[in-house]
Amino acid sequence: MITDAQQETPQQKDSTFDWVTLPGLIAHTNNQVSESQLRWWLRSKSTNGLAKCVRLRGRKMYFNKQLFNAWFEKEVV
């Protein structure tokens, strides 16, 4: 018999944390983007649009994986 505590709700089953640190973002890209590339893009994040993907909490910088993917796929002319 399954109790209420053992049943998973859709929110619990699908919940993932979309914010990762720099090493996590590199791993998310399957090491196709290097740390030096990311740091270069971060230098001009306010003009290249990357700022909306980044959050600072204390001394840690977090990146939203979904927003980063959208930013990366955006065509720059």
N, CA, C and O of each residue as an XYZ file, in Angstrom:
308
protein
N       0.844     -1.177      0.000
C       0.000      0.000      0.000
C       0.892      1.244      0.000
O       1.857      1.320      0.761
N       0.573      2.197     -0.838
C       1.352      3.432     -0.950
C       0.693      4.503     -0.090
O      -0.504      4.765     -0.201
N       1.504      5.115      0.771
C       0.994      6.191      1.615
C       1.115      7.515      0.886
O       1.781      7.614     -0.145
N       0.466      8.528      1.432
C       0.520      9.860      0.830
C       1.948     10.393      0.778
O       2.308     11.093     -0.168
N       2.757     10.076      1.767
C       4.134     10.561      1.814
C       4.985      9.928      0.721
O       5.972     10.522      0.287
N       4.614      8.719      0.265
C       5.403      8.031     -0.741
C       5.016      8.425     -2.164
O       5.795      8.216     -3.095
N       3.835      8.985     -2.342
C       3.404      9.394     -3.673
C       4.130     10.675     -4.077
O       4.268     11.610     -3.288
N       4.590     10.690     -5.331
C       5.265     11.880     -5.839
C       4.274     12.728     -6.613
O       3.498     12.218     -7.421
N       4.306     14.002     -6.364
C       3.494     14.914     -7.144
C       4.270     15.287     -8.396
O       5.491     15.136     -8.422
N       3.601     15.767     -9.431
C       4.330     16.169    -10.646
C       5.388     17.226    -10.372
O       6.434     17.230    -11.021
N       5.136     18.133     -9.411
C       6.124     19.162     -9.114
C       7.384     18.545     -8.520
O       8.488     18.984     -8.843
N       7.247     17.544     -7.664
C       8.418     16.916     -7.064
C       9.187     16.106     -8.100
O      10.417     16.087     -8.081
N       8.492     15.450     -8.986
C       9.124     14.595     -9.972
C       9.905     15.395    -11.005
O      10.980     14.970    -11.430
N       9.379     16.555    -11.418
C       9.990     17.341    -12.478
C      10.872     18.474    -11.971
O      11.424     19.228    -12.772
N      11.012     18.606    -10.677
C      11.751     19.754    -10.162
C      13.253     19.569    -10.375
O      13.840     18.561     -9.982
N      13.842     20.560    -10.999
C      15.289     20.609    -11.174
C      15.729     22.018    -10.851
O      14.947     22.964    -10.947
N      16.957     22.149    -10.477
C      17.507     23.468    -10.168
C      18.225     23.964    -11.410
O      19.204     23.359    -11.846
N      17.749     25.054    -11.977
C      18.285     25.552    -13.237
C      19.506     26.445    -13.081
O      20.098     26.848    -14.082
N      19.896     26.765    -11.854
C      21.028     27.665    -11.623
C      22.257     26.857    -11.236
O      22.203     26.033    -10.323
N      23.367     27.094    -11.933
C      24.616     26.377    -11.679
C      25.768     27.376    -11.578
O      25.663     28.514    -12.035
N      26.855     26.935    -10.978
C      28.061     27.752    -10.902
C      28.842     27.608    -12.209
O      28.429     26.876    -13.108
N      29.949     28.296    -12.307
C      30.762     28.269    -13.525
C      31.171     26.847    -13.921
O      30.991     26.470    -15.079
N      31.718     26.043    -12.995
C      32.053     24.667    -13.393
C      30.827     23.861    -13.821
O      30.918     23.015    -14.711
N      29.692     24.118    -13.193
C      28.463     23.427    -13.575
C      27.995     23.811    -14.970
O      27.474     22.975    -15.708
N      28.183     25.081    -15.332
C      27.803     25.533    -16.669
C      28.722     24.918    -17.718
O      28.271     24.543    -18.800
N      29.986     24.817    -17.404
C      30.923     24.178    -18.329
C      30.527     22.726    -18.532
O      30.530     22.239    -19.662
N      30.188     22.030    -17.460
C      29.737     20.638    -17.563
C      28.428     20.553    -18.345
O      28.218     19.610    -19.108
N      27.547     21.539    -18.155
C      26.262     21.566    -18.872
C      26.484     21.657    -20.380
O      25.684     21.126    -21.151
N      27.545     22.314    -20.809
C      27.845     22.438    -22.238
C      28.693     21.282    -22.750
O      29.199     21.330    -23.871
N      28.851     20.248    -21.936
C      29.680     19.084    -22.293
C      31.106     19.503    -22.639
O      31.720     18.951    -23.553
N      31.619     20.468    -21.912
C      32.973     20.999    -22.066
C      33.224     21.594    -23.453
O      34.372     21.688    -23.887
N      32.160     21.995    -24.147
C      32.317     22.647    -25.443
C      32.623     24.132    -25.289
O      33.139     24.763    -26.212
N      32.307     24.683    -24.129
C      32.620     26.072    -23.806
C      33.632     26.047    -22.668
O      33.412     25.386    -21.653
N      34.726     26.756    -22.831
C      35.777     26.737    -21.813
C      35.552     27.837    -20.772
O      34.766     28.762    -20.977
N      36.259     27.708    -19.662
C      36.180     28.723    -18.611
C      36.669     30.069    -19.121
O      36.088     31.103    -18.791
N      37.722     30.069    -19.916
C      38.242     31.341    -20.428
C      37.251     32.001    -21.389
O      37.141     33.227    -21.407
N      36.529     31.208    -22.190
C      35.504     31.778    -23.056
C      34.407     32.431    -22.225
O      33.988     33.553    -22.513
N      33.939     31.725    -21.188
C      32.890     32.269    -20.334
C      33.343     33.547    -19.646
O      32.587     34.516    -19.578
N      34.558     33.558    -19.141
C      35.060     34.755    -18.467
C      35.171     35.927    -19.449
O      34.934     37.075    -19.072
N      35.527     35.645    -20.695
C      35.596     36.690    -21.709
C      34.206     37.260    -21.971
O      34.040     38.477    -22.054
N      33.205     36.388    -22.102
C      31.835     36.846    -22.325
C      31.322     37.621    -21.118
O      30.563     38.578    -21.270
N      31.734     37.214    -19.923
C      31.280     37.884    -18.704
C      31.825     39.309    -18.586
O      31.199     40.167    -17.964
N      32.974     39.552    -19.173
C      33.553     40.900    -19.103
C      32.630     41.944    -19.725
O      32.593     43.092    -19.283
N      31.888     41.540    -20.749
C      30.985     42.493    -21.413
C      29.535     42.020    -21.345
O      28.766     42.203    -22.288
N      29.173     41.412    -20.221
C      27.825     40.845    -20.091
C      26.725     41.891    -20.174
O      25.608     41.573    -20.583
N      27.012     43.120    -19.800
C      25.974     44.150    -19.845
C      25.666     44.583    -21.282
O      24.574     45.088    -21.545
N      26.586     44.400    -22.196
C      26.351     44.796    -23.587
C      26.033     43.622    -24.505
O      25.417     43.813    -25.553
N      26.442     42.409    -24.129
C      26.188     41.270    -25.014
C      24.932     40.483    -24.638
O      24.602     39.509    -25.314
N      24.225     40.878    -23.581
C      22.974     40.233    -23.204
C      23.110     39.091    -22.220
O      22.101     38.524    -21.799
N      24.321     38.737    -21.842
C      24.531     37.628    -20.922
C      24.118     37.965    -19.489
O      23.925     37.060    -18.678
N      23.982     39.231    -19.173
C      23.664     39.664    -17.806
C      22.362     39.067    -17.293
O      22.236     38.803    -16.097
N      21.384     38.850    -18.182
C      20.108     38.301    -17.728
C      20.223     36.843    -17.311
O      19.315     36.314    -16.671
N      21.316     36.188    -17.660
C      21.534     34.777    -17.315
C      22.308     34.603    -16.020
O      22.448     33.482    -15.532
N      22.815     35.695    -15.453
C      23.752     35.625    -14.329
C      23.141     36.258    -13.078
O      22.486     37.298    -13.149
N      23.368     35.611    -11.932
C      22.968     36.151    -10.626
C      24.143     36.021     -9.670
O      24.832     35.001     -9.647
N      24.361     37.062     -8.887
C      25.396     37.032     -7.860
C      24.732     36.834     -6.503
O      23.803     37.561     -6.152
N      25.197     35.868     -5.754
C      24.740     35.614     -4.390
C      25.987     35.531     -3.515
O      26.712     34.537     -3.524
N      26.212     36.595     -2.766
C      27.448     36.662     -1.991
C      28.612     36.786     -2.957
O      28.643     37.693     -3.789
N      29.557     35.885     -2.846
C      30.705     35.881     -3.748
C      30.565     34.850     -4.862
O      31.481     34.665     -5.662
N      29.417     34.182     -4.910
C      29.185     33.150     -5.920
C      28.404     33.712     -7.098
O      27.513     34.543     -6.927
N      28.745     33.254     -8.282
C      28.052     33.626     -9.497
C      27.305     32.396     -9.997
O      27.880     31.315    -10.120
N      26.020     32.572    -10.283
C      25.191     31.473    -10.754
C      24.661     31.800    -12.146
O      24.356     32.950    -12.460
N      24.561     30.770    -12.963
C      24.088     30.903    -14.330
C      22.822     30.078    -14.497
O      22.743     28.948    -14.014
N      21.827     30.646    -15.185
C      20.614     29.919    -15.497
C      20.863     29.148    -16.792
O      21.154     29.741    -17.830
N      20.747     27.828    -16.721
C      21.065     26.985    -17.874
C      20.149     27.255    -19.062
O      20.616     27.323    -20.199
N      18.857     27.408    -18.813
C      17.913     27.625    -19.908
C      18.131     28.982    -20.567
O      18.117     29.087    -21.794
N      18.331     30.013    -19.762
C      18.581     31.340    -20.327
C      19.913     31.378    -21.078
O      20.026     32.034    -22.114
N      20.919     30.675    -20.554
C      22.210     30.625    -21.236
C      22.062     29.949    -22.597
O      22.616     30.424    -23.588
N      21.313     28.836    -22.650
C      21.103     28.150    -23.927
C      20.437     29.080    -24.934
O      20.839     29.128    -26.096
N      19.423     29.816    -24.495
C      18.731     30.755    -25.386
C      19.684     31.852    -25.838
O      19.687     32.230    -27.010
N      20.501     32.371    -24.909
C      21.471     33.415    -25.257
C      22.492     32.881    -26.263
O      22.828     33.559    -27.234
N      22.977     31.673    -26.027
C      24.005     31.087    -26.881
C      23.474     30.836    -28.296
O      24.193     31.017    -29.279
N      22.209     30.418    -28.385
C      21.630     30.099    -29.697
C      21.200     31.342    -30.467
O      20.935     31.276    -31.667
N      21.132     32.482    -29.766
C      20.727     33.723    -30.419
C      21.783     34.111    -31.448
O      22.981     34.102    -31.166
N      21.316     34.451    -32.639
C      22.231     34.821    -33.714
C      22.754     36.238    -33.508
O      21.978     37.179    -33.346
N      24.057     36.379    -33.516
C      24.691     37.682    -33.366
C      25.301     38.056    -34.713
O      26.063     37.294    -35.309
N      24.947     39.241    -35.168
C      25.442     39.692    -36.478
C      26.591     40.638    -36.289
O      27.151     41.132    -37.268
